[in-house]
Amino acid sequence: MNGVHDMGGLQDMGPVQREEEEPVFHAAWEGRIYGISSSLRAMGKWNLDTWRHQIELLPPVDYLQTTYYERWLKINEQLLVKHGLVTPMELATGTPDPGSAKVVPALTAAVAARRLGRRIPSSHDPKVTPNFKVGERVCARNTNPMGHTRLPRYARGKVGAIARDHGVYTFPDTNAHFQGEKRQHVYSVSFSARELWGEQASPRDSVHLDLWDDYLEHA
C-alpha cells in the first residue's frame, strides 16, 4: 500500500534521533497496550499482517500526529469494532452494551498464553521451491498495490543481488486480507546505496532488505 506510513527514503522527515539507554516502554500504559495487542490477536479474529495493514489505514494526519503506541491503541479499537468484539457504545462508555454479543468462552490468561505460542511452521519446506539463488541479480518489482505490502517504495524498480535465502514464510500481502498464506521464499537482497539514492550516496554503503519471491523478478 502507498501511504504516509511508508516513510523510508522520504526527504525532509528529519534525522533519526537515537536515545541513549532507551527504555523498553517510556510509560506504563505503553506496556499495557503491548500486552492488550498480543492478547487480542490470541482471539484469532485477525493476524499480524491484518493488524499491520490497519495501521496503514490510519488517516495521514492521525498517523503523523500520534506516537507509536497511540497508533496501536487506535487500531486495536478499530479492529475490535470491525470484528464485532465490542460496540462503539462500549468503547465510548467503558460499560457493557446489553445488546451486544458476548465472546464464549471468555479470553483468559491461560488461553492467551496457549494461543500465543509461536506456532510458526518451519522455514525449511522442500515442497516450496525458490525462484532465485544466492548471488543472482534481481529487480524489485515496480508495483503500487492497493492493499498491504512489505515492499518499500524506495526499492521498487531497483536492482540488487540475493545475499541469503532465509527459507519459506507466509506472504503478508495475501495473509493480511485473509486470502491465504501463499508461503514462499524470503531473501536478503543487497542494494548498493547509489542504486537506491543516486550518485550522492556513498559508494561503500549498501542496504539489505528481506523480500519475498513475489516482490522480485530476474534482472
N, C-alpha and C positions, 0 to 999 in steps of 0.2 A: 504494500500500500504506500502511496506517496502522501506524505503529510509532514507537519512540523515536528513530529516526534523523531523523524529520521534526520538527526542533526549532524551526523558525521560528515565532515568535509565542508560544512557551511561556513561562509565568511561572516565576520562581524558579530560572532556569538561570544567573543571574549575568551581569554585563556582559561585552561583548566586549572582550578585552584586546588592544590594538594594540601590537605590538612594534616599536620604532623600529629601522630598518635591519635588518629581519628577513632572515636568510639564506634562500636557496632551500631548503636542507636543513640541519637542525640537527645531523645526524650523517651520517657517510659511508654507513652502512647504509641510510639513507632513500633516498639517491640510487640505491643498488644495487637496492632494491625497486622504485623507479620504473622503472628500466631493465628489470628482470625482467618487470614487469607488461606493459610495452609489447611486449616480445619474445614473451610468451606469447600475447597477442592476435593477434600476427602469424601464429600457427599456424592461426588460423581456426576454432578449436573453439567460440569464443564471441565475442560482440560487446560493445561498450562498455555497452550497455543491460543485457545479461545480467550483466556484471561489476558494474554499479551495483546491480542487484537482489540480487546475492549479499550485498552489504554490508547491505542491508535485512533479510536473513535471519539476521544475527547475533543471538544472544540479547541482550536488553536489558542485562544485567549486563556481558557482554563488550563491547558497543558503548560503554557509558559508561565503562568502566574501561581501555580501550585508547586509545592515541594514533592519530592519523590514519594513519600508515604501518604501525603494528601491525595495524590493521584490514586494510590492503592485503595484508599478509603472510598473515593468517588466511584471507582469502577466496581468495587465489591457491592456497593449499594445498588448500582445499576444492574449487575448480574443477578442479585437476589430478587429484584423485582421482575426482571425479564424472565427468569425461570420459575416464577411463582412461589418462591420460598418465603417472601414477605410481601406485604401490600404497601403501597405508598403511604397509606394512613399509619401503618405500624412504624414506618421509618420516621414519619413526622412527629408521632406522639410517644413512641417508645413503649406502647402498650399493645397487647394482642388485639387483633381485629376479630370480633366474634364470628364474622362470616368467612374468615379465611381458612384455607386448607391447612392441615397440620401434618408435619412430617412424622411418619411412623415407620420404624422406631426412631426415637429422637437420637441425634448425634451425641454420643458420649465420648469422654476422653479415651476410653478403651477402644471404641470403634474407630475413632480418628487415628489412633496410633497404629492400628492394624491396617487400615486402608492407606496410610501414608507411607507404608513400606515402598521402597523404590519401584519394585515390580517392573523394572525396565528390561526388556528382552536383551539377550546377549548381542553385542555389536558384531560378533562373529557369526555370520549366516552365509554358508556356502551356496544357498539357493538363490541369493541375490548377487548377481554379477556386477562388477564395477564397469562403468563406461570409459574410465580413464586410468592411466598408470602413472606412477611416480616419475617425475621428470618430464612428463608430456606438457606441451604448451596448450593452454586453453583460453577461451574468451568468456567472460561473464556475459550472459545474455542481456541485451538491452531491452528490457521489458518494463511495463508500467502497470502492474496488476492492481485491480480494484480492491482485492482482499488482502489478507495477511501475507507477508513475506519476510524472510530473514536476509534477503539480498539487498545490501545498502545501495543507495542511488549512486554514490561516488565511484562504485566499482563496475557499474553496468557499462558494457561495451569495452571494458579494459582487458588487456591480455596479461596473463601471468603463467605460472608453472605449478604443477602439482608437486607439493613438497612432502605430503604424507597422506596416506589413506587411513582415516580414523575407524573405518568399519561402517556398519549399517545402522541407520537410525530413522525414526519416524520423520516424515516430511511435514514441516509445520504449515505449509501453505494449504494443504488439504485437511490436516488434522484440526486446524483452527475452526473450520467450518463443518466439521463432522462429515467429511467426505471420504474418510478412510485414512489409514496411517501411511500408505504408499511408501513403505520403508525402502531406503536406498542408501548408497554410499555417500559419506561426507568426507571431504578432503580439506586439508590445509593447503590453501593456494597462496603462493608468494607473488606479490606485485611489487615492482620497483616503485619507489616514491615518485619518480619522474613520470612513470606511466599514469599514476593517479593524479598528480598535482601539476605536472608540467616541468619545464626546464628550470624553474626557480627552485625546485626541490633538490635536496642533497642527492648526489649520485650514489652515495654509500648506503642510503636508507631503503628499507623495504617494509611492506605491511603484509602480514599473513591473515587471511580470512578463512573461516570454516564455511565451506559452501557445498550444497547438495548437488547430486548429479543433474537434477532438472534445472539448476541455475547455470549450467556450463555447456559450452559447445567447443568443438575442436577449433583451434586457432589456425 
